[in-house]
Amino acid sequence: MTASTHLRANIAALLAILALSAATMVWLFWHFPIITTVVTVAVLTVLGVSARLARLTDSDLGDLKRSQQGA
């Protein structure tokens, strides 16, 4: 399998997963609109909080080594 064929297969798989995910969300929203909205907002909130915490706790090892040498 060549590299371009492998890349096309990966892109096709990604598009298939995205289409399945979108179809699932539409089906869930059609049958259970309130709970789907609540769960979606909750998941997006958790992702936002975890991204903010990751940014706050991220430290560069170079800065850490420099601060330890100065102490």
N, C-alpha and C positions, 0 to 999 in steps of 0.2 A: 504494500500500500504506500503510495507516494505521500509526501508531506502535504500537498495541496488537497488530495483526496481525504486525508486524515482531518485536515482543517475543515473541509466542507462537511464531513460527518459530525464533527464537534459542533459546528454551527447549526446543523439540522437538528441534532439532539437538544441543543439549548433552546431552539425555537419550539420544538415539540414540548419540552418541559414548561416553557412559558405559556404556550397555548393551553396546555392541560391545567396549569395553575389558574389562568384567567377564566377558563370555563368552569372550574370548580368554584371559584369565588362568585361568579355570576349565578350559578345554580344555588349556592348557599344563600346568597343575598336575595334571590327570588323566593326561596322557600322559608328562610328564617331571617328576615331583614333586621330586626332589632338586635338579636344576639350576635349576628355577623358584624354589625356595626360596632357593637360594644367590644367584641373580641379583637376586631381590627384596630380600633383606637388603642386598646390595651397593649397589643403587640407593638404597635408603632411607638407608644410611650416608653415601653421597656427598651426598645432598640435605641431610642433617643437618649434615655438616661444612661444606658451602658456606653454609648458613644461618648457622651460627655465625661463619664467617669474614666474611660480609657484615655481620653485626652488629658484629663487632670492628673492621672497617675503615671502617664508616660514620662520617662526620664531618659535622657541620653547617657549612655555609659561613659562617654568622654567627660561630660560635666561631673558625673559622680566621681570619677578617678581624680579629676582636678581638685574637687572639693576635699577629698581625702588627703591629697598631698599637701594642701595648705594647712590642714589641721595638725 
